[in-house]
Amino acid sequence: MAETYDVVPRPPMPNLPGGVVLRESVDELIDAMIADLLVHANGCVRAFGDFHLALSGGSTPEPFYRRLMYDPACREFPWKRTHLWIVDERRVPFEDDRSNFKMIRETIVAQSDIPAEQVHPMRATEPDADEKYERVLREMLEWREKGHDRLDYVLLGMGADGHTASLFPNSPALDAPRDRLVAINAGPTVTPPDRVTMTYTLLNASRFIGVMVTGSGKRATLTKIAARQVGPRQMPILGVRPLGGELRWYIDEAACPTPDTAGDSGSAAGAAGEQ
């Protein structure tokens, strides 16, 4: 008698704005992210001579950062040609465990051969931290040909409230002037401590934006986004809309929206798609 097996159906491709990479586990998701990052990094080095990478802090991307350091597939990553930027930072010293740069420095900077002068932390405790960081960004990017003077790859996360970077719902930085690349975000709508963050202007000019979302705690948020129930002021992740670039969501099945609002593979997001 033939054996029978229970087949667990895969969730449908969620109807999110942009392309979607959906994998069963976080490890499988990181495999896909590494493959994409290597393509972008090496392509930019060939085209421009360098690669401008902006990373977010938090617990979600930390396993990805660790894999970049020990996975054999990453041995040829062009760290010596990479400029490393920080998407956002809490206004705390680098020694503080809440510092995004502290985790990135310990996980990547200290373990790779990236030149020290190509590592650009946000010195967020300084009064004019936003202006200083914007100045360095402009100085580094203006060496490129006009039109290519932008970040090449930005990795974002998403909070359960829909915030990304340090752009919180109804917070002041959402209204930063369009000519500003970096802003200080403070006030009652910002989760303490105060922050320094890249603005929509800088983020949306990027060549590629990846959004990594994992775990069942984010499913309800993605479900609302897939159902188009909210807007950017309520969920700032929806204000991330690359102009002339690509937006790609990396999600595991635990975070995948519920089937009744996830959309189908024939949607625009699905067509952009699963890889």
C-alpha positions in Angstrom: 0.0 0.0 0.0 1.4 3.4 -1.0 2.3 5.7 1.8 0.4 9.0 2.0 1.9 12.3 3.0 0.3 15.5 4.3 1.1 18.3 2.0 1.3 21.7 3.7 0.1 24.4 1.3 2.4 27.3 0.7 0.9 30.7 1.5 0.0 32.8 -1.5 2.3 35.6 -2.6 1.3 38.7 -0.6 0.0 41.7 -2.5 2.7 44.1 -1.2 3.9 47.2 -3.1 7.0 46.1 -4.9 8.6 42.7 -5.5 8.3 39.9 -3.0 10.7 37.1 -2.0 8.9 34.6 0.2 10.7 31.7 1.9 9.7 29.1 4.5 12.4 29.8 7.0 14.7 32.7 8.0 17.7 30.7 6.9 16.3 30.2 3.4 15.3 33.8 3.2 18.9 34.9 4.1 20.1 32.6 1.3 18.1 34.6 -1.2 19.1 37.9 0.3 22.8 37.0 0.1 22.4 36.1 -3.6 20.7 39.4 -4.4 23.2 41.5 -2.4 26.2 39.9 -4.1 24.7 40.6 -7.6 24.2 44.2 -6.7 27.5 44.7 -5.0 29.6 43.3 -7.7 27.6 44.9 -10.4 28.0 48.3 -8.9 31.8 47.8 -8.4 32.1 46.9 -12.1 30.0 49.9 -13.2 31.1 52.6 -10.8 34.2 51.3 -8.9 32.5 51.3 -5.6 29.4 50.1 -3.7 27.3 52.3 -1.3 25.5 50.1 1.2 23.2 51.4 3.9 22.2 49.1 6.8 19.6 49.2 9.5 20.0 48.0 13.1 17.7 45.8 15.1 17.5 42.1 15.8 15.8 41.1 12.5 18.8 41.7 10.2 21.5 40.5 12.7 21.4 36.9 11.5 21.8 38.2 7.9 24.9 40.2 8.9 26.4 37.3 10.7 26.0 35.1 7.6 27.8 37.7 5.5 30.8 37.1 7.7 31.0 33.3 7.7 29.1 32.0 4.7 31.5 30.7 2.0 29.3 32.3 -0.7 30.3 35.7 0.7 34.0 35.3 0.5 34.2 37.4 -2.7 32.1 40.2 -1.3 33.8 43.5 -2.3 34.3 45.0 1.2 37.4 46.9 0.1 35.3 48.8 -2.5 32.2 49.2 -0.2 31.1 52.4 1.6 29.0 51.4 4.7 26.3 53.8 5.8 23.9 53.6 8.7 20.2 54.1 7.9 19.3 55.5 11.3 20.6 55.8 14.8 19.4 56.5 18.3 21.0 59.5 20.0 23.1 57.4 22.3 26.9 56.8 22.5 28.3 54.0 20.4 29.0 52.0 23.6 25.3 51.9 24.4 23.7 48.6 23.6 20.8 50.5 21.9 23.2 51.9 19.3 22.6 50.5 15.8 26.2 51.1 14.9 27.5 49.1 17.9 25.9 45.9 16.6 26.9 46.6 13.0 30.5 47.5 14.0 30.8 44.3 16.1 29.2 42.0 13.5 30.5 43.4 10.3 33.1 46.1 10.6 35.3 44.3 13.1 35.1 41.0 11.1 35.6 42.2 7.5 38.4 43.9 5.6 36.4 47.1 4.9 38.7 50.1 5.1 38.0 52.2 8.2 37.7 55.4 6.1 34.8 53.8 4.2 32.8 53.2 7.4 30.4 56.1 8.1 28.7 55.9 11.5 26.1 58.5 12.5 27.5 60.5 15.4 24.0 60.9 16.6 24.8 62.6 20.0 26.2 65.7 18.3 23.7 68.6 18.1 24.0 68.9 14.3 24.3 65.2 13.6 21.8 65.3 10.8 23.6 68.1 8.9 27.0 66.6 9.4 25.9 63.2 8.1 24.2 64.7 5.1 27.3 66.6 4.3 29.4 63.5 4.3 26.9 61.6 2.1 26.9 64.4 -0.5 30.7 64.6 -0.5 31.1 60.8 -1.0 28.3 60.4 -3.6 29.2 63.5 -5.7 32.2 61.7 -7.1 29.9 59.7 -9.3 28.4 60.7 -12.6 25.1 62.6 -12.2 22.2 60.2 -11.9 24.3 57.6 -10.3 25.1 59.7 -7.2 22.8 57.7 -4.9 22.9 54.8 -2.5 23.1 51.4 -4.2 21.5 49.1 -1.7 19.5 50.0 1.4 18.3 47.3 3.8 15.3 48.3 5.9 13.2 46.6 8.6 9.7 47.2 9.7 8.2 47.6 13.2 4.9 46.2 14.2 3.6 49.8 14.0 4.7 50.1 10.4 7.7 52.3 11.1 10.9 51.9 9.1 14.3 53.4 9.7 13.4 55.9 12.5 10.4 57.2 10.6 7.5 56.6 13.0 3.8 57.1 12.5 2.9 60.8 12.5 6.4 61.8 13.5 8.1 65.1 12.4 10.7 63.5 10.1 7.9 62.4 7.8 7.6 66.0 6.8 11.3 66.8 6.4 11.9 69.2 3.5 12.4 67.4 0.2 16.0 68.7 -0.1 17.0 67.1 3.2 18.7 63.7 3.1 19.0 63.2 6.9 16.8 64.5 9.7 16.5 64.4 13.5 13.3 62.8 14.6 12.1 63.7 18.1 8.9 64.2 20.1 6.0 62.3 21.5 5.4 60.2 18.4 9.0 58.9 18.4 9.9 55.8 20.5 12.6 57.1 22.8 15.4 58.0 22.6 15.4 60.6 19.9 16.7 59.5 16.5 18.7 60.6 13.5 17.4 59.1 10.3 17.6 59.0 6.5 14.6 60.7 4.9 12.3 59.6 2.2 14.2 61.8 -0.2 17.4 59.8 0.3 15.8 56.4 0.6 13.6 56.7 -2.4 16.5 57.8 -4.6 18.3 54.5 -3.9 19.0 52.0 -6.6 17.6 49.1 -4.6 15.7 48.9 -1.3 15.2 45.6 0.5 12.8 45.3 3.4 13.4 42.3 5.7 10.3 41.2 7.7 10.3 38.0 9.7 8.3 36.4 12.5 4.6 36.0 13.3 4.6 39.3 15.2 4.7 41.2 11.9 2.0 39.3 10.2 -0.9 41.6 11.3 1.0 44.6 10.0 1.7 43.0 6.6 -1.9 42.0 6.4 -3.0 45.6 6.8 -0.5 46.7 4.2 -1.6 44.0 1.7 -5.3 45.0 2.2 -4.4 48.6 1.6 -6.1 49.6 4.9 -3.6 52.3 5.9 -1.5 55.1 4.4 2.1 56.3 4.9 1.4 58.6 7.9 -0.1 55.6 9.8 2.5 53.2 8.5 5.6 55.0 7.2 7.0 51.9 5.4 4.4 52.8 2.7 6.2 56.0 2.0 9.2 54.0 0.7 8.7 54.2 -3.0 12.0 54.1 -5.0 12.1 56.5 -7.9 14.0 54.8 -10.7 15.0 52.0 -8.3 13.6 48.7 -7.0 11.7 47.8 -3.9 11.8 44.2 -2.8 10.3 42.6 0.3 12.0 39.7 2.0 9.6 37.8 4.2 9.4 34.4 5.8 6.2 32.3 6.0 5.7 33.2 9.7 5.2 36.9 8.7 3.2 36.2 5.6 -0.2 37.9 5.5 -3.3 35.9 6.0 -4.7 34.3 2.7 -7.8 36.4 2.6 -5.8 39.6 2.1 -2.5 38.3 0.7 -3.5 38.7 -2.9 -2.4 36.2 -5.6 0.5 35.5 -7.9 -1.3 37.4 -10.7 -1.1 40.7 -8.8 1.4 43.3 -9.6 3.5 42.4 -6.6 3.3 38.7 -7.3 4.3 39.3 -10.9 7.3 41.3 -9.7 8.1 38.5 -7.7 9.0 35.3 -6.0 12.5 34.3 -6.8 
